[in-house]
């Protein structure tokens, strides 16, 4: 079915009350709960679940088999790779009700969450950070950080374009993105984008 300004596959379920932005696409076997807020130009792949207390920003791409549970907020342009996992309870038990103990997770603008990675609830992932496939994130991630492993550890920095920068994981340095000309400056454990070099 096609809505006024977005597309929903006939095999998807969108509960009454869900807010969906213009140009969004909802594919096979997706379930969007009624309290969800989804921005413009969002793509929800096959078998995605979106909970009631979820905010998804404009132009996010959520690949197949991802469940975005209550308490998760994705800012603009977040990429969620196939089968990556969010949680919302730190110490779940089937026999103990803990819905009042949800921990919020915030994924900031432009971040990438690689295929099959896991984001443990209660963390903030910084702008344009890049979480490698299969990594397990259990603490806050700085903006632009490249994280890999179990548990995830920082091994470098990524440009907004999505290319690794020639910088140490921490210390001092400068690097230029070879695709865009953007210049990045590292001070300790903080990376800033400071300028774009003229072509």
BAGU-283576 format. One record per atom (N, C-alpha, C): residue number from 1; residue in one letter; atom name; x negated, y negated, z negated. Coordinates in pm, whole numbers, plus 50000, padded with zeros to 5 digits. Atoms other than C-alpha are relative to their C-alpha. Last residue first. Layout:
REM BAGU-283576
[NUM, a, CA, [X, Y, Z]];
...
//
This chain:
REM BAGU-283576
[199, x, N, [50049, 49909, 49896]];
[199, x, CA, [46072, 47836, 50454]];
[199, x, C, [49896, 49933, 50088]];
[198, x, N, [49944, 50034, 49869]];
[198, x, CA, [46095, 47609, 50145]];
[198, x, C, [49943, 50094, 50106]];
[197, x, N, [50099, 50055, 49911]];
[197, x, CA, [46002, 47788, 49823]];
[197, x, C, [50062, 49973, 50136]];
[196, x, N, [50006, 49925, 49874]];
[196, x, CA, [46298, 47838, 49595]];
[196, x, C, [49900, 49929, 50091]];
[195, x, N, [49989, 50075, 49874]];
[195, x, CA, [46263, 47723, 49238]];
[195, x, C, [50006, 50096, 50117]];
[194, x, N, [50022, 50143, 50011]];
[194, x, CA, [46252, 47812, 48869]];
[194, x, C, [50018, 49923, 50129]];
[193, x, N, [50005, 50040, 49859]];
[193, x, CA, [46391, 48163, 48819]];
[193, x, C, [49989, 49848, 49999]];
[192, x, N, [49913, 50105, 49947]];
[192, x, CA, [46305, 48232, 48457]];
[192, x, C, [49982, 49990, 50151]];
[191, x, N, [50027, 50036, 49861]];
[191, x, CA, [46164, 48546, 48296]];
[191, x, C, [50103, 49897, 50044]];
[190, x, N, [49893, 50073, 49934]];
[190, x, CA, [46153, 48586, 47918]];
[190, x, C, [49956, 49961, 50140]];
[189, x, N, [49899, 49902, 49960]];
[189, x, CA, [45946, 48848, 47733]];
[189, x, C, [50119, 49933, 50068]];
[188, x, N, [49975, 49898, 50101]];
[188, x, CA, [45630, 48643, 47700]];
[188, x, C, [50096, 50106, 50050]];
[187, x, N, [50059, 50046, 50126]];
[187, x, CA, [45665, 48354, 47944]];
[187, x, C, [50035, 50103, 49894]];
[186, x, N, [49988, 49916, 50119]];
[186, x, CA, [45727, 48481, 48299]];
[186, x, C, [49926, 49936, 49884]];
[185, x, N, [50107, 50022, 50096]];
[185, x, CA, [45787, 48240, 48589]];
[185, x, C, [50029, 50081, 49874]];
[184, x, N, [49967, 49956, 50135]];
[184, x, CA, [45991, 48328, 48897]];
[184, x, C, [49879, 49982, 49911]];
[183, x, N, [50116, 49988, 50088]];
[183, x, CA, [45981, 48160, 49238]];
[183, x, C, [50047, 50032, 49859]];
[182, x, N, [49974, 50045, 50137]];
[182, x, CA, [46252, 48215, 49500]];
[182, x, C, [49878, 50028, 49913]];
[181, x, N, [50087, 50111, 50037]];
[181, x, CA, [46113, 48253, 49851]];
[181, x, C, [50023, 49947, 49861]];
[180, x, N, [49925, 50125, 50014]];
[180, x, CA, [46413, 48464, 49953]];
[180, x, C, [49912, 49878, 49975]];
[179, x, N, [49882, 50007, 49914]];
[179, x, CA, [46273, 48791, 50083]];
[179, x, C, [50066, 49863, 49999]];
[178, x, N, [50042, 50009, 49860]];
[178, x, CA, [45915, 48777, 49949]];
[178, x, C, [50118, 49990, 50096]];
[177, x, N, [49924, 49897, 49928]];
[177, x, CA, [46040, 48694, 49599]];
[177, x, C, [49969, 49987, 50149]];
[176, x, N, [49907, 50052, 49901]];
[176, x, CA, [45762, 48480, 49448]];
[176, x, C, [50069, 50117, 50068]];
[175, x, N, [49983, 49917, 49880]];
[175, x, CA, [45578, 48569, 49130]];
[175, x, C, [50103, 49934, 50090]];
[174, x, N, [49906, 50052, 49902]];
[174, x, CA, [45438, 48388, 48829]];
[174, x, C, [50007, 50095, 50117]];
[173, x, N, [50024, 49980, 49857]];
[173, x, CA, [45263, 48511, 48517]];
[173, x, C, [50106, 49932, 50084]];
[172, x, N, [49988, 50124, 49925]];
[172, x, CA, [45240, 48537, 48142]];
[172, x, C, [49980, 50031, 50149]];
[171, x, N, [50123, 50078, 49990]];
[171, x, CA, [45295, 48831, 47909]];
[171, x, C, [50027, 49869, 50072]];
[170, x, N, [49999, 50119, 50085]];
[170, x, CA, [45555, 49104, 47923]];
[170, x, C, [49865, 49932, 50009]];
[169, x, N, [49874, 49992, 50074]];
[169, x, CA, [45656, 49385, 48162]];
[169, x, C, [50013, 49887, 49898]];
[168, x, N, [50002, 49903, 50110]];
[168, x, CA, [45369, 49269, 48385]];
[168, x, C, [50134, 50002, 49927]];
[167, x, N, [50022, 50061, 50131]];
[167, x, CA, [45459, 49087, 48709]];
[167, x, C, [49987, 50110, 49895]];
[166, x, N, [50135, 49962, 50040]];
[166, x, CA, [45463, 49174, 49078]];
[166, x, C, [49962, 49926, 49872]];
[165, x, N, [50097, 50108, 49995]];
[165, x, CA, [45840, 49144, 49118]];
[165, x, C, [49865, 50048, 49947]];
[164, x, N, [50087, 50012, 50117]];
[164, x, CA, [46059, 49443, 49194]];
[164, x, C, [49897, 49891, 50023]];
[163, x, N, [50133, 49946, 49974]];
[163, x, CA, [46319, 49374, 49463]];
[163, x, C, [49914, 49981, 49875]];
[162, x, N, [50003, 49858, 50031]];
[162, x, CA, [46693, 49329, 49402]];
[162, x, C, [49869, 50067, 50037]];
[161, x, N, [49981, 49928, 49874]];
[161, x, CA, [46755, 48991, 49568]];
[161, x, C, [50001, 50151, 49977]];
[160, x, N, [49856, 49999, 49975]];
[160, x, CA, [46797, 48836, 49222]];
[160, x, C, [50034, 50075, 50129]];
[159, x, N, [49948, 50126, 49949]];
[159, x, CA, [46438, 48941, 49160]];
[159, x, C, [50152, 50009, 50015]];
[158, x, N, [49938, 49996, 49868]];
[158, x, CA, [46354, 49238, 48939]];
[158, x, C, [50045, 49859, 50041]];
[157, x, N, [49901, 50104, 49977]];
[157, x, CA, [46114, 49265, 48645]];
[157, x, C, [50051, 50009, 50143]];
[156, x, N, [50030, 50110, 49909]];
[156, x, CA, [45899, 49540, 48501]];
[156, x, C, [50116, 49904, 50010]];
[155, x, N, [50123, 49971, 49926]];
[155, x, CA, [45884, 49867, 48307]];
[155, x, C, [49963, 49888, 50097]];
[154, x, N, [50028, 50095, 49893]];
[154, x, CA, [46138, 49800, 48033]];
[154, x, C, [49867, 50031, 50065]];
[153, x, N, [50110, 50090, 50038]];
[153, x, CA, [46244, 50103, 47836]];
[153, x, C, [49971, 49909, 50120]];
[152, x, N, [50053, 50091, 49899]];
[152, x, CA, [46571, 50297, 47856]];
[152, x, C, [49890, 49911, 49941]];
[151, x, N, [49917, 50119, 49981]];
[151, x, CA, [46613, 50577, 47602]];
[151, x, C, [49933, 49904, 50098]];
[150, x, N, [49910, 49962, 50109]];
[150, x, CA, [46587, 50787, 47805]];
[150, x, C, [49920, 50002, 49870]];
[149, x, N, [50030, 49898, 50099]];
[149, x, CA, [46421, 50634, 48111]];
[149, x, C, [50106, 50018, 49893]];
[148, x, N, [49991, 49860, 49959]];
[148, x, CA, [46424, 50318, 48320]];
[148, x, C, [49982, 50089, 49879]];
[147, x, N, [49996, 49903, 50110]];
[147, x, CA, [46483, 49943, 48276]];
[147, x, C, [50013, 50142, 50056]];
[146, x, N, [49987, 49868, 49936]];
[146, x, CA, [46390, 49661, 48515]];
[146, x, C, [49984, 50104, 49891]];
[145, x, N, [50082, 49886, 50041]];
[145, x, CA, [46452, 49328, 48338]];
[145, x, C, [50030, 50124, 50082]];
[144, x, N, [50097, 49960, 49897]];
[144, x, CA, [46595, 49030, 48532]];
[144, x, C, [49918, 50124, 49964]];
[143, x, N, [49972, 50033, 49861]];
[143, x, CA, [46780, 48895, 48224]];
[143, x, C, [49882, 50041, 50087]];
[142, x, N, [50021, 50138, 49956]];
[142, x, CA, [46683, 49074, 47904]];
[142, x, C, [50042, 49979, 50146]];
[141, x, N, [50095, 50002, 49888]];
[141, x, CA, [46847, 49404, 47802]];
[141, x, C, [49982, 49856, 50045]];
[140, x, N, [49985, 50110, 49906]];
[140, x, CA, [47020, 49453, 47466]];
[140, x, C, [49888, 50000, 50104]];
[139, x, N, [50030, 50131, 50062]];
[139, x, CA, [46989, 49796, 47307]];
[139, x, C, [50013, 49894, 50108]];
[138, x, N, [49947, 50002, 50137]];
[138, x, CA, [47106, 50155, 47371]];
[138, x, C, [49963, 49873, 49925]];
[137, x, N, [50021, 50131, 50061]];
[137, x, CA, [47069, 50180, 47749]];
[137, x, C, [50065, 49998, 49863]];
[136, x, N, [49906, 50014, 50111]];
[136, x, CA, [47033, 50539, 47872]];
[136, x, C, [49967, 49870, 49926]];
[135, x, N, [50050, 50061, 50123]];
[135, x, CA, [46870, 50565, 48217]];
[135, x, C, [50109, 49995, 49894]];
[134, x, N, [50017, 49905, 50108]];
[134, x, CA, [46997, 50813, 48478]];
[134, x, C, [49950, 49943, 49869]];
[133, x, N, [49913, 49882, 50001]];
[133, x, CA, [46947, 50584, 48776]];
[133, x, C, [49965, 50091, 49883]];
[132, x, N, [50029, 49891, 49907]];
[132, x, CA, [46758, 50266, 48689]];
[132, x, C, [50095, 50118, 49984]];
[131, x, N, [50009, 49878, 50079]];
[131, x, CA, [46914, 49969, 48509]];
[131, x, C, [49984, 50117, 50097]];
[130, x, N, [49987, 49882, 49915]];
[130, x, CA, [46842, 49643, 48691]];
[130, x, C, [49976, 50123, 49915]];
[129, x, N, [50077, 49886, 50047]];
[129, x, CA, [46891, 49308, 48517]];
[129, x, C, [50029, 50120, 50090]];
[128, x, N, [50085, 49942, 49897]];
[128, x, CA, [47036, 49032, 48736]];
[128, x, C, [49905, 50108, 49948]];
[127, x, N, [49977, 50030, 49859]];
[127, x, CA, [47182, 48847, 48437]];
[127, x, C, [49893, 50065, 50088]];
[126, x, N, [50021, 50135, 49949]];
[126, x, CA, [47130, 49017, 48102]];
[126, x, C, [50021, 49986, 50150]];
[125, x, N, [50096, 49982, 49892]];
[125, x, CA, [47281, 49339, 47970]];
[125, x, C, [49990, 49867, 50075]];
[124, x, N, [49988, 50100, 49894]];
[124, x, CA, [47451, 49288, 47636]];
[124, x, C, [49889, 50025, 50101]];
[123, x, N, [50117, 50068, 49946]];
[123, x, CA, [47495, 49586, 47405]];
[123, x, C, [50039, 49891, 50099]];
[122, x, N, [50053, 50101, 50090]];
[122, x, CA, [47771, 49704, 47173]];
[122, x, C, [49880, 49924, 50053]];
[121, x, N, [49921, 50118, 50033]];
[121, x, CA, [47858, 50028, 47348]];
[121, x, C, [49928, 49905, 49906]];
[120, x, N, [49943, 49978, 50133]];
[120, x, CA, [47595, 50268, 47484]];
[120, x, C, [50065, 49869, 49956]];
[119, x, N, [50011, 50123, 50078]];
[119, x, CA, [47543, 50213, 47856]];
[119, x, C, [50071, 50023, 49868]];
[118, x, N, [49905, 50011, 50111]];
[118, x, CA, [47475, 50541, 48036]];
[118, x, C, [49972, 49872, 49924]];
[117, x, N, [50053, 50059, 50123]];
[117, x, CA, [47307, 50574, 48378]];
[117, x, C, [50112, 49995, 49895]];
[116, x, N, [50013, 49909, 50114]];
[116, x, CA, [47447, 50825, 48628]];
[116, x, C, [49933, 49939, 49877]];
[115, x, N, [49922, 49876, 50003]];
[115, x, CA, [47391, 50600, 48930]];
[115, x, C, [49965, 50083, 49878]];
[114, x, N, [50027, 49894, 49904]];
[114, x, CA, [47225, 50267, 48854]];
[114, x, C, [50085, 50124, 49978]];
[113, x, N, [50002, 49882, 50087]];
[113, x, CA, [47376, 49974, 48665]];
[113, x, C, [49991, 50121, 50090]];
[112, x, N, [49980, 49871, 49934]];
[112, x, CA, [47290, 49657, 48859]];
[112, x, C, [49988, 50110, 49896]];
[111, x, N, [50074, 49883, 50049]];
[111, x, CA, [47327, 49309, 48707]];
[111, x, C, [50037, 50125, 50080]];
[110, x, N, [50096, 49946, 49906]];
[110, x, CA, [47447, 49014, 48918]];
[110, x, C, [49924, 50123, 49955]];
[109, x, N, [49994, 50022, 49855]];
[109, x, CA, [47619, 48819, 48642]];
[109, x, C, [49886, 50069, 50076]];
[108, x, N, [50001, 50135, 49944]];
[108, x, CA, [47613, 48958, 48290]];
[108, x, C, [49983, 50000, 50152]];
[107, x, N, [50096, 49988, 49891]];
[107, x, CA, [47721, 49295, 48155]];
[107, x, C, [50004, 49869, 50078]];
[106, x, N, [50000, 50109, 49902]];
[106, x, CA, [47887, 49255, 47816]];
[106, x, C, [49891, 50025, 50102]];
[105, x, N, [50116, 49993, 49911]];
[105, x, CA, [47978, 49551, 47593]];
[105, x, C, [50015, 49890, 50104]];
[104, x, N, [49995, 50064, 49869]];
[104, x, CA, [48216, 49514, 47298]];
[104, x, C, [49868, 50015, 50075]];
[103, x, N, [50107, 50099, 49991]];
[103, x, CA, [48217, 49766, 47016]];
[103, x, C, [49996, 49944, 50142]];
[102, x, N, [50062, 50019, 49870]];
[102, x, CA, [48542, 49949, 46948]];
[102, x, C, [49893, 49892, 49992]];
[101, x, N, [50145, 50018, 50014]];
[101, x, CA, [48598, 50014, 46577]];
[101, x, C, [49930, 49984, 50134]];
[100, x, N, [50022, 50133, 50057]];
[100, x, CA, [48976, 49971, 46559]];
[100, x, C, [49851, 49967, 49990]];
[99, x, N, [49966, 50102, 49901]];
[99, x, CA, [49017, 50262, 46800]];
[99, x, C, [49982, 49859, 49947]];
[98, x, N, [50093, 50113, 50010]];
[98, x, CA, [48827, 50484, 46556]];
[98, x, C, [50030, 49891, 50102]];
[97, x, N, [49956, 50112, 49916]];
[97, x, CA, [49073, 50764, 46475]];
[97, x, C, [49906, 49882, 49981]];
[96, x, N, [49997, 50126, 50074]];
[96, x, CA, [48890, 51063, 46328]];
[96, x, C, [50034, 49886, 50096]];
[95, x, N, [49907, 49990, 50112]];
[95, x, CA, [48951, 51422, 46445]];
[95, x, C, [50010, 49871, 49918]];
[94, x, N, [49865, 49970, 49954]];
[94, x, CA, [48799, 51384, 46792]];
[94, x, C, [50102, 49995, 49886]];
[93, x, N, [49958, 49868, 50046]];
[93, x, CA, [48493, 51212, 46650]];
[93, x, C, [50142, 50023, 50049]];
[92, x, N, [49867, 49941, 49980]];
[92, x, CA, [48315, 50916, 46807]];
[92, x, C, [50014, 50139, 49936]];
[91, x, N, [50010, 49869, 50065]];
[91, x, CA, [48008, 50743, 46654]];
[91, x, C, [50134, 50076, 50012]];
[90, x, N, [50139, 49962, 50025]];
[90, x, CA, [47934, 50428, 46855]];
[90, x, C, [49987, 50142, 49945]];
[89, x, N, [50010, 49964, 50142]];
[89, x, CA, [48278, 50383, 47009]];
[89, x, C, [49861, 50056, 49976]];
[88, x, N, [49950, 50112, 50081]];
[88, x, CA, [48315, 50195, 47340]];
[88, x, C, [50007, 50030, 49851]];
[87, x, N, [49933, 49949, 50119]];
[87, x, CA, [48117, 50399, 47591]];
[87, x, C, [50060, 49882, 49926]];
[86, x, N, [49987, 50094, 50111]];
[86, x, CA, [48029, 50314, 47952]];
[86, x, C, [50056, 50078, 49881]];
[85, x, N, [49912, 49982, 50115]];
[85, x, CA, [47904, 50578, 48195]];
[85, x, C, [49993, 49880, 49906]];
[84, x, N, [50061, 50058, 50120]];
[84, x, CA, [47757, 50577, 48546]];
[84, x, C, [50104, 49996, 49889]];
[83, x, N, [49999, 49916, 50121]];
[83, x, CA, [47923, 50826, 48782]];
[83, x, C, [49923, 49941, 49883]];
[82, x, N, [49914, 49883, 50014]];
[82, x, CA, [47835, 50636, 49101]];
[82, x, C, [49978, 50074, 49869]];
[81, x, N, [50029, 49888, 49912]];
[81, x, CA, [47660, 50302, 49050]];
[81, x, C, [50087, 50120, 49972]];
[80, x, N, [49996, 49880, 50084]];
[80, x, CA, [47818, 50000, 48879]];
[80, x, C, [49984, 50121, 50092]];
[79, x, N, [49994, 49874, 49926]];
[79, x, CA, [47719, 49677, 49057]];
[79, x, C, [49994, 50115, 49902]];
[78, x, N, [50062, 49884, 50064]];
[78, x, CA, [47797, 49347, 48880]];
[78, x, C, [50021, 50123, 50089]];
[77, x, N, [50101, 49934, 49921]];
[77, x, CA, [47870, 49049, 49105]];
[77, x, C, [49927, 50114, 49934]];
[76, x, N, [49999, 49999, 49854]];
[76, x, CA, [48050, 48821, 48862]];
[76, x, C, [49888, 50086, 50059]];
[75, x, N, [49998, 50130, 49936]];
[75, x, CA, [48068, 48914, 48493]];
[75, x, C, [49992, 50016, 50152]];
[74, x, N, [50098, 50011, 49891]];
[74, x, CA, [48161, 49259, 48371]];
[74, x, C, [50013, 49860, 50059]];
[73, x, N, [49986, 50117, 49914]];
[73, x, CA, [48333, 49280, 48033]];
[73, x, C, [49888, 50000, 50102]];
[72, x, N, [50106, 50027, 49902]];
[72, x, CA, [48378, 49612, 47852]];
[72, x, C, [50036, 49876, 50082]];
[71, x, N, [50112, 50068, 50062]];
[71, x, CA, [48588, 49626, 47534]];
[71, x, C, [49886, 49968, 50095]];
[70, x, N, [49965, 50120, 50077]];
[70, x, CA, [48837, 49884, 47654]];
[70, x, C, [49875, 49942, 49935]];
[69, x, N, [49915, 49988, 50118]];
[69, x, CA, [48676, 50140, 47887]];
[69, x, C, [50025, 49866, 49933]];
[68, x, N, [50033, 50126, 50067]];
[68, x, CA, [48544, 50110, 48241]];
[68, x, C, [50097, 49988, 49882]];
[67, x, N, [49894, 50043, 50090]];
[67, x, CA, [48546, 50469, 48366]];
[67, x, C, [49954, 49876, 49926]];
[66, x, N, [50040, 50085, 50113]];
[66, x, CA, [48326, 50533, 48670]];
[66, x, C, [50124, 49964, 49919]];
[65, x, N, [50010, 49925, 50126]];
[65, x, CA, [48382, 50826, 48908]];
[65, x, C, [49947, 49919, 49883]];
[64, x, N, [49917, 49886, 50038]];
[64, x, CA, [48314, 50653, 49241]];
[64, x, C, [49971, 50052, 49860]];
[63, x, N, [50004, 49883, 49912]];
[63, x, CA, [48145, 50313, 49268]];
[63, x, C, [50080, 50116, 49940]];
[62, x, N, [50000, 49887, 50093]];
[62, x, CA, [48238, 49990, 49093]];
[62, x, C, [50016, 50125, 50085]];
[61, x, N, [49983, 49874, 49928]];
[61, x, CA, [48145, 49687, 49301]];
[61, x, C, [49985, 50114, 49902]];
[60, x, N, [50064, 49882, 50058]];
[60, x, CA, [48195, 49345, 49141]];
[60, x, C, [50027, 50121, 50089]];
[59, x, N, [50097, 49932, 49913]];
[59, x, CA, [48281, 49055, 49370]];
[59, x, C, [49919, 50109, 49931]];
[58, x, N, [49994, 50002, 49854]];
[58, x, CA, [48464, 48843, 49110]];
[58, x, C, [49884, 50080, 50061]];
[57, x, N, [50017, 50125, 49928]];
[57, x, CA, [48454, 48943, 48746]];
[57, x, C, [50007, 50015, 50150]];
[56, x, N, [50092, 49975, 49890]];
[56, x, CA, [48596, 49253, 48577]];
[56, x, C, [49994, 49873, 50085]];
[55, x, N, [50007, 50113, 49908]];
[55, x, CA, [48758, 49205, 48236]];
[55, x, C, [49892, 50032, 50104]];
[54, x, N, [50116, 50006, 49911]];
[54, x, CA, [48868, 49509, 48039]];
[54, x, C, [50011, 49876, 50086]];
[53, x, N, [50079, 50113, 50050]];
[53, x, CA, [49102, 49538, 47743]];
[53, x, C, [49869, 49990, 50076]];
[52, x, N, [49918, 50118, 50026]];
[52, x, CA, [49362, 49755, 47915]];
[52, x, C, [49918, 49878, 49962]];
[51, x, N, [49917, 50009, 50120]];
[51, x, CA, [49125, 50012, 48059]];
[51, x, C, [50072, 49868, 49985]];
[50, x, N, [50021, 50132, 50059]];
[50, x, CA, [48997, 50054, 48416]];
[50, x, C, [50097, 49984, 49885]];
[49, x, N, [49902, 50034, 50102]];
[49, x, CA, [48954, 50411, 48549]];
[49, x, C, [49963, 49864, 49942]];
[48, x, N, [50040, 50099, 50101]];
[48, x, CA, [48772, 50482, 48877]];
[48, x, C, [50116, 49978, 49904]];
[47, x, N, [49999, 49943, 50135]];
[47, x, CA, [48846, 50805, 49067]];
[47, x, C, [49944, 49905, 49894]];
[46, x, N, [49915, 49885, 50033]];
[46, x, CA, [48751, 50676, 49413]];
[46, x, C, [49982, 50044, 49856]];
[45, x, N, [50013, 49876, 49924]];
[45, x, CA, [48585, 50336, 49430]];
[45, x, C, [50089, 50111, 49949]];
[44, x, N, [49992, 49888, 50097]];
[44, x, CA, [48703, 50005, 49284]];
[44, x, C, [50001, 50128, 50080]];
[43, x, N, [49979, 49868, 49942]];
[43, x, CA, [48589, 49713, 49503]];
[43, x, C, [49996, 50104, 49890]];
[42, x, N, [50052, 49886, 50075]];
[42, x, CA, [48632, 49358, 49373]];
[42, x, C, [50030, 50129, 50076]];
[41, x, N, [50099, 49929, 49920]];
[41, x, CA, [48679, 49064, 49612]];
[41, x, C, [49935, 50118, 49930]];
[40, x, N, [49986, 50001, 49855]];
[40, x, CA, [48852, 48843, 49356]];
[40, x, C, [49890, 50083, 50066]];
[39, x, N, [50022, 50120, 49921]];
[39, x, CA, [48867, 48921, 48985]];
[39, x, C, [50020, 50019, 50149]];
[38, x, N, [50096, 49971, 49893]];
[38, x, CA, [49019, 49204, 48784]];
[38, x, C, [49992, 49879, 50092]];
[37, x, N, [50014, 50122, 49920]];
[37, x, CA, [49196, 49153, 48452]];
[37, x, C, [49885, 50021, 50099]];
[36, x, N, [50128, 50028, 49934]];
[36, x, CA, [49318, 49474, 48288]];
[36, x, C, [50005, 49870, 50079]];
[35, x, N, [50065, 50116, 50059]];
[35, x, CA, [49617, 49470, 48054]];
[35, x, C, [49871, 49959, 50067]];
[34, x, N, [49924, 50124, 49988]];
[34, x, CA, [49838, 49695, 48266]];
[34, x, C, [49935, 49877, 49943]];
[33, x, N, [49901, 50021, 50106]];
[33, x, CA, [49590, 49979, 48310]];
[33, x, C, [50056, 49857, 50005]];
[32, x, N, [50023, 50130, 50063]];
[32, x, CA, [49417, 50038, 48645]];
[32, x, C, [50111, 49978, 49898]];
[31, x, N, [49895, 50040, 50094]];
[31, x, CA, [49403, 50403, 48751]];
[31, x, C, [49958, 49869, 49934]];
[30, x, N, [50035, 50102, 50100]];
[30, x, CA, [49207, 50491, 49066]];
[30, x, C, [50120, 49979, 49907]];
[29, x, N, [50002, 49945, 50135]];
[29, x, CA, [49284, 50819, 49246]];
[29, x, C, [49951, 49902, 49893]];
[28, x, N, [49931, 49877, 50043]];
[28, x, CA, [49197, 50692, 49593]];
[28, x, C, [49983, 50027, 49851]];
[27, x, N, [50000, 49879, 49917]];
[27, x, CA, [49077, 50331, 49647]];
[27, x, C, [50068, 50118, 49931]];
[26, x, N, [49986, 49894, 50101]];
[26, x, CA, [49147, 49985, 49505]];
[26, x, C, [50023, 50131, 50075]];
[25, x, N, [49963, 49872, 49938]];
[25, x, CA, [49031, 49694, 49719]];
[25, x, C, [49995, 50110, 49895]];
[24, x, N, [50051, 49880, 50067]];
[24, x, CA, [49015, 49332, 49604]];
[24, x, C, [50054, 50125, 50067]];
[23, x, N, [50102, 49929, 49925]];
[23, x, CA, [49070, 49051, 49854]];
[23, x, C, [49943, 50123, 49933]];
[22, x, N, [49991, 49993, 49855]];
[22, x, CA, [49256, 48822, 49617]];
[22, x, C, [49884, 50080, 50060]];
[21, x, N, [50030, 50116, 49918]];
[21, x, CA, [49234, 48896, 49247]];
[21, x, C, [50008, 50027, 50149]];
[20, x, N, [50096, 49960, 49897]];
[20, x, CA, [49410, 49166, 49047]];
[20, x, C, [49980, 49883, 50095]];
[19, x, N, [50031, 50117, 49917]];
[19, x, CA, [49591, 49105, 48718]];
[19, x, C, [49888, 50037, 50096]];
[18, x, N, [50141, 50015, 49964]];
[18, x, CA, [49744, 49419, 48569]];
[18, x, C, [49982, 49879, 50091]];
[17, x, N, [50067, 50098, 50083]];
[17, x, CA, [50092, 49360, 48430]];
[17, x, C, [49853, 49979, 50033]];
[16, x, N, [49940, 50133, 49999]];
[16, x, CA, [50259, 49670, 48568]];
[16, x, C, [49928, 49909, 49902]];
[15, x, N, [49892, 50024, 50094]];
[15, x, CA, [50022, 49964, 48589]];
[15, x, C, [50049, 49856, 50006]];
[14, x, N, [50026, 50131, 50060]];
[14, x, CA, [49817, 50020, 48903]];
[14, x, C, [50119, 49969, 49910]];
[13, x, N, [49898, 50045, 50094]];
[13, x, CA, [49804, 50387, 49001]];
[13, x, C, [49956, 49866, 49943]];
[12, x, N, [50044, 50071, 50120]];
[12, x, CA, [49608, 50492, 49312]];
[12, x, C, [50119, 49963, 49913]];
[11, x, N, [50030, 49904, 50108]];
[11, x, CA, [49701, 50760, 49566]];
[11, x, C, [49952, 49935, 49872]];
[10, x, N, [49878, 49935, 50051]];
[10, x, CA, [49876, 50514, 49797]];
[10, x, C, [49976, 50097, 49885]];
[9, x, N, [49976, 49873, 49933]];
[9, x, CA, [49551, 50313, 49823]];
[9, x, C, [50126, 50065, 49942]];
[8, x, N, [49995, 49887, 50093]];
[8, x, CA, [49580, 49958, 49688]];
[8, x, C, [50031, 50126, 50080]];
[7, x, N, [49962, 49871, 49943]];
[7, x, CA, [49479, 49654, 49896]];
[7, x, C, [49992, 50109, 49894]];
[6, x, N, [50096, 49893, 50029]];
[6, x, CA, [49471, 49289, 49784]];
[6, x, C, [50056, 50132, 50051]];
[5, x, N, [50135, 50045, 49971]];
[5, x, CA, [49634, 48954, 49869]];
[5, x, C, [49893, 50105, 49968]];
[4, x, N, [50000, 50131, 49934]];
[4, x, CA, [50010, 49011, 49881]];
[4, x, C, [49859, 49958, 50043]];
[3, x, N, [49934, 50105, 50078]];
[3, x, CA, [49971, 49378, 49805]];
[3, x, C, [49992, 49869, 50074]];
[2, x, N, [50072, 50127, 50000]];
[2, x, CA, [49887, 49645, 50061]];
[2, x, C, [50080, 49898, 49922]];
[1, x, N, [49915, 50118, 50000]];
[1, x, CA, [50000, 50000, 50000]];
[1, x, C, [49911, 49876, 50000]];
//
